[in-house]
Amino acid sequence: MTGKVLFNGGDALSETNLAEVAAKHNQSDYVERGLSLSPSWSTNELQIGRGHAVIRDETLAYDIFPDEQSGSDALLLPNSNGQNYVYLTFDPDAADPDESITYEIRGNNTPPSTPSLLVATADTSTDDVIEQNRAPDAKFEALQTDEGNIGSHHYLDANLSASEIQEALDNAQPRTDELGIGIVNGRNQEFILSNPIEIPSNVYLYNIRVKAAEGSNTDLIKSKNFDSLTGSNTGTIQNGAKFNIGLVNVFVDGNKANNAAGTGVQLYAKQTYIDNLRIDNCADVGIYSEMGQGTTTPANHLDQPEAIIGSLFVGYCDGDNIVWRGPNDSVAREILSHHSGGRPFTLEQKTDEFTGTGFRVAFLHCYASTDGIYLGTPTWADQIYGDGVDVTLDSGFNVNINHITVKSGGSLEINSGGLINSIYANGDKVESLPAVLFNGPIKVGIVDLSGFGNDGLVVDSNSVHIGGGRSVNNGGYGLRLGDTTNVEGGHFSLDDLNKNDNAAVLYNGGEYNEFELQSFISSGHTGWDTTDGQLPQPTDDASVILWGRGDGIGQTKDRGLSKFDGDGTTKGFTVNHNLLGSPSNVQVTSASTGSSVDSFRVIDITDTTFDVWFSFAPPSGTDNVQLFWEASVDGRQ
């Protein structure tokens, strides 16, 4: 086989040889400078200034320097009501090629047969002229930059396989851990994967959509060596832990309609960065993250644990949507999880296997899932919203949460200590669980609970502090204190406990509790249940005002206007009350006139009545003995 090698063996610096060498992509087929455009739409003419263009044919490149076309040399646009294509062309076979340079204007985008370059389009129907080919096209088989320690940036071509994407991920990893990251950019393309891809340390995956191939039953994205690291309790880089892995503008589709298995994202890594990660339709878990604590001290600043989450959206996975088992002290801005076949969001920790201890989230919103939110590690949050799902705080450690909302059948179980500013729960009378169940020492500023099929607020732990609020219109008790234990050292301040089907309050005993309860009790409802429960103990500090009218019972304060007929001989009159016990504080004022009804005393006080005894029998009459009265239980006014 023969050919030509330039320059080699004394090749001449001929026009042909030089033109062949110059005929390269990215260096030809463009206007280097000039060739400015000035149309005259009234005359359908186009003026073009002087300039320099590089035109290439199959083997040679030519630098063309056309003269100005203006005045009488202006170009006439032949298509007076449509698009005109302006080509710069010349004939290299002409007797004098310099004299063959010309502009050829066509009505379609078919180039002339001689070497040419489209330099402008002129639309006479819209009076628009557009410059064309004013810079060289960048054409590469693959664009890869090698920037040493600061990583490299790889753009993915279309229709790559998992192994081809994996090659780009591996090649993007920086040579050392000290500086920079490598980036693999999917250019917003979708890739169908039959096998998972694994992201190494110090590599970010950007702008990509991945979908599980039909029948592949595959996981989709993993951190490097996830399968060997999970469950190992490896916690440091020197022991193999991965770090500084990024997922930004990544869309994951598990294609569960055509697969029986597969998790969207699996990470065993620290210093993970996630933003705008969307995961849908996984047959198993949406995203799983794990990191061990290990027994080795972190080596340096690269070995710190925290992950950062900007926006994370997960939905329609048959398993749990989100399982977070580390790294600890991770921080998230917003998490939305919905339509999970298991839990929408899970935080867990396990000694000697993985650590999820400490998670901070600004906004967590979960709904329409089979199971509830489970927070099994210390949690700091601004807003937690469970719409139709239960929320369980089960860390055994402190939580610090600004606001929790559960509604439409969700409930809240707190088995942790800490501080919650406010809780709102509305059960729509469909939830069989209590609105809020306290099994751990917790301080809550305000509660607003209503509409649960069971009790509103159940406290089964010592040292629970409720600063204020209400628990109304529930199917059980408004406030149930002590279910399996005798609660002690609690503070309960509520100002509305009305319309609960069982009673406002059930107290199963304990010591050194503080009660500051005040509520109107509607007709047909019970205040304090002494049939199934008991009154505050002598060691309790109780200020309870549960009062109402009609046939309300179990009240701690009652009042009314009682009317009697005098007969001139009867001195004693019996008043009925609705208190939960025998009152020791009774105040009576006569509403009648006359000296005979001004002198009286209260005697024979019982759990249901007390008598008013007059010094002189009131005279005969109808309703002429009228008594305003108010009574309360001693120590609980």
C-alpha positions in Angstrom: 0.0 0.0 0.0 1.3 3.4 -0.9 0.3 7.0 0.0 1.9 10.3 1.0 3.6 11.4 4.2 4.0 15.2 4.7 6.5 16.5 5.3 9.1 13.8 4.9 12.1 13.0 2.7 12.6 16.4 1.2 8.9 17.1 0.2 8.5 20.5 -1.5 6.7 23.3 0.2 4.3 23.4 -2.7 0.8 25.0 -2.7 -0.7 21.5 -2.9 1.3 20.0 -0.1 0.6 23.0 2.2 -3.1 23.0 1.3 -3.4 19.3 2.1 -1.7 19.8 5.5 -4.1 22.7 6.3 -7.3 20.7 5.5 -8.2 19.8 9.1 -11.3 19.7 11.2 -11.6 22.7 13.6 -9.3 24.7 11.4 -11.3 25.1 8.2 -14.9 25.7 6.9 -15.5 29.0 8.7 -15.2 32.7 8.3 -12.1 33.8 10.1 -12.9 37.5 10.1 -14.9 40.1 8.2 -17.6 39.4 5.6 -20.0 41.7 7.4 -23.6 41.8 6.1 -25.7 44.9 5.2 -29.1 44.1 3.5 -31.3 46.5 1.6 -34.8 45.0 1.8 -36.4 47.6 -0.4 -34.2 46.6 -3.3 -33.6 43.0 -2.3 -29.8 43.5 -2.2 -27.1 42.3 0.1 -23.8 44.1 0.7 -20.9 42.0 2.1 -17.6 43.5 3.4 -14.1 42.2 2.9 -12.8 39.4 5.0 -11.1 36.0 5.3 -12.6 32.6 5.0 -11.1 29.1 5.1 -12.8 26.6 2.7 -12.0 22.9 2.5 -12.7 20.3 -0.2 -12.1 16.6 0.1 -8.3 16.9 0.4 -7.2 20.6 0.4 -7.9 23.7 2.4 -7.9 27.2 0.9 -7.7 30.6 2.5 -10.0 32.9 0.6 -9.9 36.8 0.8 -12.9 38.1 -1.2 -13.3 41.7 -2.1 -16.1 43.9 -0.8 -19.5 43.6 -2.5 -21.2 47.0 -2.3 -22.7 49.7 -4.3 -23.1 48.6 -7.9 -21.4 45.3 -6.9 -24.1 44.5 -4.2 -25.6 41.0 -4.5 -29.2 40.7 -5.7 -31.3 38.3 -3.7 -33.1 36.3 -6.3 -35.9 34.9 -4.0 -37.9 38.1 -3.3 -40.3 36.4 -0.9 -38.4 33.6 0.9 -35.0 32.2 2.0 -31.8 32.9 0.1 -28.6 30.9 0.8 -25.4 32.9 0.2 -22.3 30.8 -0.7 -18.7 32.0 -1.0 -17.1 29.8 -3.7 -14.2 29.6 -6.1 -12.9 27.3 -8.8 -9.4 25.9 -8.1 -9.2 24.6 -11.7 -9.7 28.0 -13.3 -6.9 29.6 -15.2 -6.6 32.2 -12.5 -8.3 30.9 -9.3 -8.0 34.3 -7.7 -10.3 35.7 -10.4 -12.8 32.8 -9.8 -13.9 33.9 -6.3 -17.6 34.7 -6.3 -20.8 34.6 -4.3 -23.4 32.3 -5.4 -27.0 32.7 -4.1 -29.3 29.8 -4.1 -33.0 29.2 -3.2 -32.2 26.0 -1.3 -29.4 24.8 0.9 -27.6 22.7 -1.8 -23.9 23.8 -2.0 -22.3 24.5 -5.4 -20.1 21.8 -7.0 -16.9 23.8 -6.5 -15.4 24.3 -3.1 -17.7 26.6 -1.1 -18.9 27.9 2.3 -22.3 29.0 3.4 -21.7 32.5 4.8 -25.2 33.9 5.2 -28.9 33.3 4.9 -31.3 36.1 4.0 -35.1 35.8 4.3 -36.9 38.4 2.3 -40.3 37.4 3.6 -39.3 38.3 7.2 -36.4 40.7 6.4 -34.0 38.6 8.4 -30.3 38.1 7.6 -28.2 35.7 9.6 -24.4 35.1 9.6 -23.4 31.5 9.1 -20.2 29.5 9.9 -18.5 32.4 11.8 -16.4 30.0 13.9 -14.9 26.6 13.4 -17.0 23.6 14.5 -15.4 21.6 17.3 -15.5 17.9 16.2 -14.0 15.2 18.5 -14.3 11.5 18.6 -14.2 12.0 22.4 -13.4 15.0 24.5 -11.2 14.2 27.5 -9.1 16.5 29.5 -6.3 15.4 31.8 -5.7 18.0 34.4 -3.6 16.0 36.8 -4.6 16.3 40.4 -7.7 18.4 39.8 -9.6 15.7 37.9 -11.1 15.7 34.4 -14.4 16.4 32.8 -16.0 13.7 30.6 -19.0 14.2 28.3 -20.9 11.0 27.5 -22.0 10.2 24.0 -25.5 8.8 23.3 -26.5 5.2 23.8 -23.5 4.1 25.9 -23.6 0.8 27.8 -23.0 0.5 31.6 -19.5 -0.7 30.9 -18.7 2.4 28.7 -20.1 4.8 31.3 -18.1 2.9 33.9 -14.9 3.5 31.9 -15.6 7.3 31.9 -16.2 7.3 35.7 -13.0 5.5 36.3 -11.0 7.7 34.0 -12.5 10.8 35.6 -11.0 10.0 39.0 -8.2 12.4 40.0 -4.7 10.9 40.4 -4.6 11.9 44.1 -7.2 12.4 46.8 -5.9 15.8 47.9 -7.3 18.1 45.2 -10.2 18.4 42.9 -13.0 16.2 41.5 -13.6 14.5 38.2 -16.9 15.1 36.5 -18.9 12.8 34.2 -21.6 14.7 32.4 -24.5 12.8 30.7 -25.6 15.9 28.8 -29.2 15.2 29.9 -29.4 12.0 27.9 -31.1 8.8 29.1 -29.1 5.5 29.2 -30.7 2.1 29.5 -28.6 -0.1 31.8 -28.5 -3.8 32.2 -25.8 -3.6 34.9 -25.0 -1.1 37.7 -22.5 1.7 37.4 -20.1 2.4 40.3 -18.9 5.9 41.2 -15.3 6.2 42.6 -14.1 8.6 45.2 -13.8 12.2 44.1 -16.1 11.8 41.1 -19.4 13.6 40.5 -22.1 12.4 38.1 -24.0 15.2 36.4 -27.0 15.7 34.1 -28.0 12.1 33.4 -31.0 9.8 33.3 -30.6 6.1 33.8 -33.3 3.4 33.5 -33.2 -0.3 34.2 -33.4 -2.4 31.0 -36.4 -4.6 30.7 -35.9 -7.9 32.6 -32.4 -6.9 33.9 -33.5 -6.8 37.6 -30.5 -4.6 38.2 -29.4 -2.0 40.7 -28.5 1.2 38.9 -26.0 3.4 40.6 -23.6 2.4 43.4 -20.6 3.9 45.1 -17.4 2.0 44.2 -17.1 -1.4 45.9 -20.5 -1.0 47.6 -21.2 -4.8 47.7 -18.0 -5.6 49.6 -18.2 -2.6 52.0 -21.8 -2.8 53.1 -22.1 -4.3 56.6 -18.3 -4.1 57.2 -18.4 -1.1 59.6 -15.5 0.4 57.6 -15.3 4.0 58.6 -12.1 5.5 57.2 -10.4 6.0 53.9 -7.3 4.1 54.7 -9.6 1.1 55.4 -11.3 1.4 52.1 -14.3 3.7 52.7 -15.2 5.8 49.6 -15.7 9.6 49.9 -16.6 12.8 48.0 -19.1 11.2 45.6 -21.6 13.5 43.9 -25.0 13.0 42.2 -26.3 16.2 40.7 -29.3 16.5 38.3 -29.6 12.7 38.2 -32.8 10.9 37.3 -33.2 7.2 38.1 -36.0 5.0 36.9 -36.1 1.4 38.2 -38.7 0.4 35.6 -40.4 -1.9 38.1 -43.2 -2.6 35.6 -40.6 -4.7 33.7 -38.4 -5.8 36.6 -38.9 -7.9 39.7 -35.8 -6.5 41.6 -33.5 -3.6 41.7 -32.5 -0.6 43.9 -32.0 2.8 42.5 -29.0 4.2 44.4 -26.7 2.4 46.9 -24.0 4.3 48.6 -21.3 3.4 51.1 -19.5 6.7 51.2 -18.8 9.8 53.3 -18.9 13.4 52.2 -21.5 12.5 49.6 -23.1 15.5 47.8 -26.6 15.1 46.4 -28.7 17.7 44.7 -31.8 17.3 42.5 -31.7 13.5 42.7 -35.0 12.0 41.5 -35.7 8.3 41.9 -38.8 6.5 40.8 -40.3 3.1 40.2 -37.8 0.8 41.9 -38.8 -2.8 42.6 -36.8 -2.6 45.8 -35.4 0.4 47.7 -35.2 3.8 46.1 -31.9 5.0 47.8 -29.9 3.3 50.4 -27.0 5.0 52.2 -24.7 3.4 54.8 -21.4 4.3 56.5 -19.7 2.5 59.4 -18.1 4.2 62.4 -15.1 1.9 62.4 -12.4 1.7 65.0 -9.7 3.7 63.3 -9.3 7.5 63.9 -9.9 9.5 60.7 -6.6 10.4 59.0 -7.3 14.0 57.9 -9.9 16.5 56.7 -10.8 14.2 53.8 -11.9 11.5 56.2 -14.8 13.4 57.9 -18.2 11.8 57.7 -20.9 14.3 56.7 -23.0 14.1 53.6 -24.9 17.1 52.1 -28.3 16.7 50.4 -29.8 19.6 48.5 -33.0 18.2 47.0 -34.0 14.5 47.0 -37.2 13.3 45.5 -38.2 9.6 45.7 -41.5 7.9 44.8 -43.3 4.7 43.7 -40.8 2.2 45.0 -42.1 -1.2 46.1 -39.6 -1.3 49.1 -38.7 1.6 51.3 -38.2 4.8 49.4 -35.2 6.1 51.5 -33.1 4.2 54.0 -30.3 6.3 55.6 -27.8 4.4 57.8 -25.0 7.0 57.6 -22.8 8.8 57.3 -23.6 10.5 60.6 -24.3 14.2 61.0 -25.6 14.5 57.4 -27.4 17.6 56.4 -30.4 17.9 54.0 -32.3 20.9 52.7 -35.5 19.2 51.3 -36.6 15.6 51.0 -39.9 14.6 49.3 -40.9 10.9 49.5 -44.2 9.4 48.4 -46.0 6.3 47.3 -43.7 3.8 49.0 -44.5 0.2 49.4 -42.7 0.3 52.7 -41.4 3.3 54.7 -41.1 6.6 52.8 -38.1 7.6 55.0 -36.0 5.6 57.5 -33.1 6.7 59.7 -31.3 3.8 61.5 -28.2 3.0 63.4 -26.7 -0.3 64.5 -23.7 -0.7 66.8 -20.6 -2.2 65.1 -22.2 -2.3 61.7 -23.4 1.2 60.6 -23.9 4.6 62.1 -26.7 7.0 61.1 -26.3 9.0 64.3 -27.3 12.6 63.7 -29.3 13.8 60.8 -30.3 17.4 60.1 -33.1 18.2 57.6 -34.9 21.5 56.9 -38.0 20.0 55.3 -39.2 16.4 55.2 -42.5 15.7 53.5 -43.8 12.2 53.1 -47.2 10.9 52.0 -49.2 8.1 50.4 -47.1 5.2 51.7 -47.8 1.8 53.2 -45.7 2.4 56.3 -44.6 5.4 58.2 -41.6 7.7 58.7 -39.1 6.1 61.1 -36.5 8.3 62.7 -34.2 5.9 64.7 -31.4 8.4 65.2 -31.0 11.8 66.7 -32.8 14.2 64.4 -32.7 18.0 64.0 -35.4 19.3 61.7 -37.4 22.5 60.9 -40.5 20.8 59.4 -41.5 17.2 59.3 -44.8 16.6 57.5 -46.5 13.2 57.4 -49.6 13.2 55.3 -51.5 10.0 55.8 -48.4 8.3 57.3 -47.3 7.7 60.8 -44.2 9.3 62.2 -42.0 7.5 64.8 -39.2 9.1 66.7 -37.2 6.2 68.1 -33.7 7.2 68.6 -33.3 6.9 72.4 -31.4 10.1 72.0 -32.3 13.7 71.7 -34.4 15.2 68.9 -34.7 18.9 68.2 -37.6 19.6 65.8 -39.3 22.9 65.2 -42.6 21.6 63.8 -44.2 18.2 63.1 -47.5 17.8 61.2 -49.4 14.5 60.8 -52.7 14.4 59.1 -55.2 12.4 57.1 -54.8 9.2 59.2 -51.2 9.6 60.3 -50.1 9.5 64.0 -47.0 10.4 66.0 -45.1 8.1 68.3 -42.2 9.6 70.3 -39.8 7.2 72.0 -37.0 9.8 72.3 -36.0 12.7 74.5 -35.4 16.2 73.3 -37.4 19.2 72.3 -40.2 19.8 69.8 -41.6 23.3 69.4 -45.0 22.4 68.0 -47.1 19.4 66.9 -50.2 19.5 64.7 -52.2 16.3 64.1 -55.6 15.8 62.4 -56.7 12.2 62.0 -60.0 12.7 60.1 -61.5 10.1 62.5 -59.9 7.3 60.6 -56.8 6.5 62.6 -57.0 3.7 65.2 -53.7 4.9 66.8 -53.5 7.8 69.2 -52.6 11.1 67.7 -49.4 11.4 69.8 -47.9 8.7 72.0 -45.1 9.7 74.3 -42.8 6.9 75.5 -39.8 9.1 76.1 -38.9 12.2 78.1 -39.7 15.1 75.7 -40.5 18.8 75.9 -43.2 20.1 73.5 -44.2 23.7 73.3 -47.6 23.5 71.7 -49.9 20.6 70.6 -52.9 20.9 68.3 -54.6 17.5 68.1 -58.0 16.6 66.7 -60.1 14.1 64.9 -58.4 10.8 65.9 -60.4 7.6 66.2 -58.5 6.8 69.3 -57.0 9.0 72.1 -55.6 12.4 71.3 -52.6 12.6 73.6 -51.2 9.5 75.4 -48.3 9.9 77.8 -46.6 6.7 79.0 -43.3 8.1 80.1 -41.9 10.2 82.9 -40.7 13.8 82.6 -42.9 14.8 79.7 -43.6 18.5 79.3 -46.5 19.9 77.3 -46.5 23.7 77.3 -49.9 24.4 75.8 -52.5 23.6 73.2 -55.5 21.4 72.8 -56.7 17.9 72.2 -60.3 17.8 70.9 -62.9 15.8 69.0 -61.1 12.5 69.3 -62.6 9.0 69.6 -61.0 8.2 72.9 -59.5 10.5 75.6 -58.3 13.9 75.0 -55.4 13.3 77.5 -54.5 9.8 78.7 -51.8 9.8 81.4 -50.2 6.5 82.3 -51.1 3.5 80.1 -48.7 0.9 81.3 -46.8 2.9 83.8 -47.5 5.5 86.5 -46.1 8.7 84.9 -44.1 11.0 87.1 -42.5 14.4 87.0 -44.6 15.6 84.0 -46.0 19.0 83.2 -49.3 19.2 81.3 -50.8 22.5 80.3 -53.8 22.4 77.9 -56.6 24.8 77.4 -59.1 22.8 75.3 -60.0 19.2 75.9 -63.6 19.3 74.7 -65.7 16.8 72.8 -63.6 13.7 73.3 -65.8 10.5 73.1 -64.4 8.9 76.3 -63.5 11.9 78.5 -61.2 14.9 78.5 -58.8 13.3 80.9 -57.9 9.8 82.2 -55.2 9.6 84.9 -53.8 6.3 85.9 -51.6 7.6 88.7 -48.1 8.7 89.4 -46.4 11.4 91.5 -45.1 14.9 91.3 -46.9 15.9 88.1 -48.1 19.4 87.4 -51.6 19.9 85.8 -52.7 23.2 84.3 -55.9 22.1 82.5 -58.8 24.3 81.5 -61.6 23.5 79.2 -65.3 23.8 78.6 -67.0 20.5 78.5 -70.0 20.3 76.2 -73.3 18.6 77.1 -73.0 14.8 76.9 -69.3 14.7 77.4 -67.1 13.9 80.4 -64.4 16.0 81.9 -62.2 14.0 84.3 -62.8 10.2 84.2 -62.8 8.9 87.8 -64.6 5.7 86.9 -61.6 4.2 85.0 -58.9 6.5 86.4 -58.2 8.5 89.6 -57.8 12.0 90.8 -54.5 13.8 91.1 -52.4 12.5 94.0 -51.4 14.6 97.0 -47.8 14.9 95.6 -49.2 16.4 92.3 -49.6 20.1 91.8 -53.0 20.4 90.1 -54.9 23.4 88.7 -57.7 21.9 86.7 -60.8 23.7 85.5 -63.1 21.4 83.5 -66.5 23.0 83.5 -69.7 23.0 81.3 -73.4 22.8 81.4 -76.3 20.4 80.9 -75.5 16.7 81.5 -71.7 17.1 81.3 -70.0 15.1 84.0 -66.5 14.8 85.5 -66.1 18.5 85.8 -63.8 20.2 88.3 -65.7 23.4 88.3 -69.4 24.0 87.9 -71.8 26.9 88.3 -75.5 27.7 87.7 -78.7 29.4 88.7 -81.0 27.2 90.7 -84.7 28.2 91.3 -87.1 26.8 93.9 -90.7 27.4 95.1 -90.9 28.7 98.7 -93.7 27.5 101.0 -93.2 29.6 104.1 -91.9 26.6 106.2 -89.1 24.9 104.2 -85.6 26.2 105.1 -83.4 23.7 103.2 -83.0 23.4 99.4 -80.8 20.9 97.5 -78.6 22.0 94.5 -77.3 19.4 92.0 -73.8 19.7 90.6 -71.8 17.9 87.9 -68.4 17.8 89.6 -66.1 14.8 89.5 -66.1 14.7 93.3 -67.3 16.4 96.4 -66.6 20.1 96.3 -65.0 21.9 99.2 -65.3 25.4 97.6 -68.9 26.4 97.2 -70.0 30.0 96.7 -73.8 30.9 96.8 -75.4 34.3 96.2 -79.1 34.9 96.6 -80.8 36.4 93.5 -84.1 36.8 95.5 -85.2 40.0 97.3 -86.3 40.3 100.9 -84.6 39.8 104.2 -85.9 36.3 104.7 -83.7 35.0 101.8 -80.5 36.9 102.6 -79.3 34.7 105.5 -78.2 31.2 104.7 -75.4 28.7 104.8 -74.2 25.7 102.8 -74.4 22.2 104.4 -74.3 18.5 103.5 -71.9 18.7 100.5 -71.7 15.4 98.6 -70.3 14.1 95.3 -73.5 15.2 93.5 -75.3 17.8 95.6 -75.1 20.4 98.4 -77.8 22.0 100.5 -78.5 25.6 101.1 -80.1 26.2 104.6 -81.9 29.5 105.3 -82.1 31.1 108.7 -85.7 31.8 108.0 -88.0 30.0 105.7 -88.6 31.9 102.5 -92.2 32.9 101.9 -94.6 31.1 99.6 -94.2 31.7 95.8 -93.2 30.3 92.5 -89.4 30.4 91.7 -89.1 33.0 94.4 -86.0 31.3 95.8 -83.2 31.9 93.3 -79.5 31.0 93.9 -76.4 31.8 91.9 -73.8 29.3 92.8 -70.3 28.1 91.8 -68.4 25.1 93.1 -65.1 23.5 92.5 -62.9 20.5 93.7 -60.5 21.5 96.4 -56.9 22.0 95.1 -58.0 21.8 91.5 -59.6 25.2 90.9 
